[in-house]
Amino acid sequence: MMNNLIGKAVLLRTTDGYRTGEIVDAIGADSVVVQFDCMDKRNKTEWQWPMEIVSVAELAGLRVGETDNRAWGLFHNRDDLAKFVRWLDSPTPKTRGGGSISLARH
């Protein structure tokens, strides 16, 4: 099952922004390796972000701060993730009608 997640693009929402990356490997029956990158234009770097081991429980259960919003989002590919990141970074996307973003439950 974990091998099915290899290659998926990920978005990790935090209380002060987000991190992006890709699942690059599976470890055992319940963990994956995420290689973080930097699609967030506020945190561009010239160096490679570290890889992190993440359990399935963390992918499925971690919440953003004290909200019910899931912290992790999975995307089939980098293009889908890039579209979502552009939407997050846009000041007033048409689909939101302006104002602040509310990260809805998935």
C-alpha positions as CSV (number, residue, x, y, z in Angstrom):
1,M,0.0,0.0,0.0
2,M,2.7,2.5,0.9
3,N,4.3,2.1,-2.5
4,N,1.1,3.6,-4.0
5,L,2.0,6.9,-2.4
6,I,5.5,7.2,-3.9
7,G,5.6,10.0,-6.4
8,K,2.6,11.9,-4.9
9,A,3.1,15.6,-4.3
10,V,2.4,16.8,-0.8
11,L,1.4,20.1,0.9
12,L,2.0,20.4,4.7
13,R,0.0,23.3,6.1
14,T,1.4,24.9,9.3
15,T,0.1,27.7,11.5
16,D,2.4,30.1,9.7
17,G,2.3,28.9,6.0
18,Y,3.0,25.7,4.2
19,R,5.7,23.4,2.9
20,T,5.7,21.4,-0.3
21,G,7.4,18.2,-1.3
22,E,7.1,14.7,-2.8
23,I,6.9,11.3,-1.3
24,V,10.1,9.6,-2.6
25,D,10.1,6.3,-0.8
26,A,8.2,3.9,1.5
27,I,9.6,2.5,4.7
28,G,7.9,-0.6,6.0
29,A,4.2,-0.8,6.2
30,D,3.4,2.5,7.8
31,S,5.9,5.2,6.9
32,V,7.0,7.2,3.9
33,V,10.0,9.5,3.1
34,V,9.1,13.0,2.1
35,Q,11.6,15.2,0.2
36,F,10.6,18.8,0.9
37,D,11.2,21.5,-1.6
38,C,10.2,25.1,-1.8
39,M,7.2,26.1,-3.9
40,D,6.3,28.7,-1.3
41,K,7.8,31.8,-2.8
42,R,8.4,33.4,0.6
43,N,10.9,30.7,1.6
44,K,13.0,30.2,-1.5
45,T,16.4,28.7,-0.9
46,E,19.4,27.7,-2.9
47,W,19.9,24.5,-0.9
48,Q,18.0,21.3,-0.7
49,W,15.4,20.9,2.1
50,P,16.0,17.7,4.2
51,M,14.0,14.6,3.8
52,E,11.7,13.5,6.6
53,I,10.2,10.2,7.6
54,V,6.4,10.6,8.1
55,S,4.0,7.9,9.4
56,V,0.7,7.2,7.9
57,A,-0.9,8.2,11.2
58,E,0.7,11.6,10.9
59,L,-0.4,12.0,7.2
60,A,-4.0,11.1,8.1
61,G,-4.4,12.6,11.5
62,L,-2.2,15.8,12.0
63,R,-4.3,19.0,12.2
64,V,-3.3,22.6,11.7
65,G,-3.0,24.3,15.0
66,E,-6.1,24.0,17.0
67,T,-8.4,23.6,14.0
68,D,-10.1,20.6,12.4
69,N,-8.2,21.3,9.2
70,R,-5.9,18.4,8.1
71,A,-2.3,19.5,7.9
72,W,-1.3,17.2,5.0
73,G,-2.7,17.3,1.5
74,L,-1.8,14.8,-1.2
75,F,-1.8,15.5,-5.0
76,H,-1.5,13.1,-7.9
77,N,1.3,15.2,-9.4
78,R,3.4,18.4,-9.2
79,D,1.1,20.2,-11.7
80,D,-2.0,19.8,-9.5
81,L,0.0,20.9,-6.4
82,A,1.4,23.9,-8.3
83,K,-2.2,25.0,-9.2
84,F,-3.3,24.7,-5.6
85,V,-0.2,26.7,-4.4
86,R,-0.9,29.4,-6.9
87,W,-4.5,29.6,-5.6
88,L,-3.2,29.8,-2.0
89,D,-0.7,32.5,-2.9
90,S,-3.1,34.6,-4.9
91,P,-4.5,37.7,-3.1
92,T,-8.1,37.4,-4.2
93,P,-8.8,34.2,-6.3
94,K,-12.1,34.2,-8.2
95,T,-13.1,31.0,-6.5
96,R,-12.8,32.6,-3.0
97,G,-14.4,35.9,-3.8
98,G,-11.7,37.8,-1.9
99,G,-10.9,38.0,1.8
100,S,-9.0,35.5,3.8
101,I,-8.7,31.8,3.1
102,S,-10.4,29.2,5.3
103,L,-8.7,25.8,4.9
104,A,-11.7,23.5,4.5
105,R,-11.9,20.0,5.8
106,H,-10.9,17.4,3.2
